[in-house]
Amino acid sequence: MKTRHLTATLLASFTLAAASAAQAQTAPPAAPAAEAKLDSADRDFLENAAQAGHMEIAGSKLALQKAKDPDLRALAQKIIEDHEKAGQQLASLAQSKGYEAPTEPSLVQQAKLKALGLRDDSFDKAYVDEIGVSAHEDAVKLFGEASNDVKDPDIKQFAIQTLPILQQHLDMAKALAQRAEGAKQ
């Protein structure tokens, strides 16, 4: 009697488990409703903006360790503070839209950071050129386009509010680059 009851219980358990597994395999993964509504271009902006911000923070942390110019270190500190604040806002905004923003630079950006970190005497110039100017030119372009093209009003507002800060970083970096060029002449 006990054996029959045990066998029947096990058989019923295995049947239920198999049915659950089959149903789980055939059912499509449930996407959050907010993510489904978020335009793909808006998601692309959030992804690119998050990765760019993480790259600029990481590069600026390198500058705090390696840069010789105190003005450059001051710029790096400002970039870290501003980008960490913007990054927190972006992550919170993305999450409210059902999207999980990246938490680190892209693989290409990580490779650029690694190469930057290997520099010694030429670090200051490389940092200004690659992080201060080039990365911020890309970010200003990204946020400028998003300010006009993004469909989600909250994401658009974030882009509009962040753009002047990025432009300020770019202007400061260009001034440091010009000063360095003037010192060479």
Residue pairs with C-beta under 8 A, 6 or more apart in sequence:
31 98
32 98
33 98
34 96
34 97
34 98
34 99
35 43
35 97
35 98
35 99
36 98
37 98
38 97
38 98
38 99
38 152
39 150
39 151
39 152
41 149
41 150
41 151
42 97
42 150
42 151
42 152
42 155
43 99
45 142
45 146
45 150
45 155
45 159
46 90
46 93
46 94
46 97
46 99
46 101
46 155
47 101
47 102
48 142
49 90
49 139
49 142
49 143
49 146
49 159
50 87
50 90
50 91
50 94
50 101
50 102
50 103
51 102
51 104
51 105
51 106
51 109
52 105
52 109
52 135
52 138
52 139
52 142
53 83
53 86
53 87
53 90
53 139
54 87
54 102
54 103
54 104
54 105
54 109
55 105
55 106
55 109
55 110
55 112
55 113
55 131
55 135
56 79
56 83
56 131
56 135
56 136
56 139
56 169
57 79
57 80
57 83
57 84
57 87
58 105
58 113
59 76
59 113
59 116
59 127
59 130
59 131
59 135
60 75
60 76
60 77
60 79
60 80
60 83
60 131
61 76
61 80
62 113
62 116
62 117
62 123
62 127
63 72
63 73
63 75
63 76
63 123
63 127
63 131
64 73
64 76
64 77
64 80
66 117
66 119
66 120
66 123
66 127
67 73
67 76
67 123
67 124
67 127
68 123
68 124
69 124
69 176
69 180
71 176
71 179
72 124
72 127
72 128
72 132
72 176
75 132
75 169
75 172
75 173
75 176
76 127
78 169
78 172
79 131
79 132
79 169
82 165
82 169
86 162
86 165
89 158
89 162
90 101
90 158
91 101
91 103
93 154
93 155
93 158
94 100
94 101
95 101
96 154
97 152
97 154
97 155
104 110
105 113
112 130
116 123
116 126
116 127
116 130
116 131
119 126
124 180
125 177
125 180
128 173
128 176
128 177
128 180
129 177
131 173
132 169
132 170
132 172
132 173
132 174
132 176
132 177
133 170
133 173
133 174
133 177
136 166
136 169
136 170
136 173
137 170
139 166
139 170
140 163
140 166
140 167
140 170
143 159
143 162
143 163
143 166
144 163
146 155
146 156
146 159
147 156
147 159
147 160
147 163
150 156
150 159
